[in-house]
């Protein structure tokens, strides 16, 4: 699902809202999540999951094309961990072992 599909679906389910308002709401939510992650905060949406930032140390890597070793700088990467309700929803038909 793309952002525009999400906006269209929310607008469809809420006919009392204008599509431009739904678009503004969805954009604001994404901006707030990105802003919180940018500040190093954790964002938790109960039942859905939690967004956080993982810090990766600098290291020596390898260029797969040439085999040459290259220095990879330290960086921060977004990380998402699913919530219990979402995991259960995705695995409701999975066989129990």
C-alpha positions as CSV (number, residue, x, y, z in Angstrom):
1,X,0.0,0.0,0.0
2,X,1.3,3.4,-0.9
3,X,0.8,6.6,0.9
4,X,-1.7,7.8,-1.7
5,X,-3.6,4.5,-1.4
6,X,-3.7,4.9,2.4
7,X,-5.1,8.4,2.1
8,X,-7.7,7.3,-0.4
9,X,-8.8,4.4,1.8
10,X,-9.1,6.6,4.9
11,X,-11.0,9.3,3.0
12,X,-13.3,6.6,1.6
13,X,-14.0,5.3,5.1
14,X,-14.6,8.8,6.5
15,X,-16.8,10.6,4.0
16,X,-17.3,13.5,6.5
17,X,-13.6,14.4,6.0
18,X,-12.2,16.2,2.9
19,X,-9.5,14.2,1.1
20,X,-7.1,17.2,1.5
21,X,-7.6,17.1,5.3
22,X,-6.9,13.3,5.4
23,X,-3.8,14.0,3.3
24,X,-2.6,16.6,5.8
25,X,-3.3,14.3,8.8
26,X,-1.4,11.4,7.3
27,X,1.5,13.6,6.3
28,X,1.6,15.2,9.7
29,X,1.7,11.7,11.4
30,X,4.6,10.6,9.2
31,X,6.4,13.9,9.8
32,X,6.1,13.5,13.5
33,X,7.4,10.0,13.5
34,X,10.3,11.0,11.3
35,X,11.0,14.0,13.6
36,X,10.9,11.9,16.7
37,X,13.3,9.4,15.1
38,X,15.5,12.3,14.0
39,X,15.8,13.4,17.7
40,X,16.7,9.8,18.7
41,X,13.3,9.2,20.3
42,X,11.3,5.9,20.1
43,X,7.8,5.9,18.7
44,X,5.4,3.2,19.9
45,X,2.0,2.5,18.4
46,X,0.4,0.0,20.7
47,X,-0.7,-3.2,19.0
48,X,1.0,-2.1,15.7
49,X,4.7,-1.8,16.6
50,X,7.6,0.5,17.6
51,X,10.0,2.6,15.5
52,X,13.4,3.3,16.9
53,X,16.9,4.2,15.7
54,X,19.8,1.7,15.6
55,X,23.3,3.0,15.4
56,X,25.8,1.2,13.3
57,X,29.5,1.5,14.0
58,X,32.0,2.3,11.3
59,X,33.6,-0.8,9.8
60,X,35.6,-2.1,6.9
61,X,33.5,-3.4,4.1
62,X,34.1,-4.9,0.6
63,X,33.1,-3.6,-2.8
64,X,31.3,-6.6,-4.3
65,X,32.2,-5.7,-7.8
66,X,36.0,-5.2,-7.4
67,X,36.7,-7.0,-4.1
68,X,38.5,-3.9,-2.8
69,X,38.1,-3.1,0.9
70,X,36.4,0.2,1.7
71,X,35.8,2.1,4.8
72,X,32.1,2.3,5.8
73,X,31.2,5.3,8.0
74,X,29.1,5.0,11.2
75,X,25.4,5.7,10.5
76,X,22.0,5.6,12.1
77,X,19.2,3.4,10.6
78,X,15.5,3.3,11.3
79,X,14.3,0.0,12.9
80,X,10.7,-1.3,13.2
81,X,9.6,-4.0,15.6
82,X,6.1,-5.4,15.2
83,X,3.6,-5.3,18.1
84,X,2.0,-8.4,19.5
85,X,-1.4,-7.8,18.0
86,X,0.0,-7.3,14.5
87,X,2.2,-10.4,14.8
88,X,-0.8,-12.4,15.9
89,X,-2.9,-11.0,13.0
90,X,-0.2,-12.0,10.5
91,X,0.2,-15.5,11.9
92,X,-3.4,-16.4,12.7
93,X,-3.5,-19.1,10.1
94,X,0.0,-20.4,10.8
95,X,0.2,-24.0,12.0
96,X,0.9,-24.4,15.7
97,X,4.0,-26.5,16.4
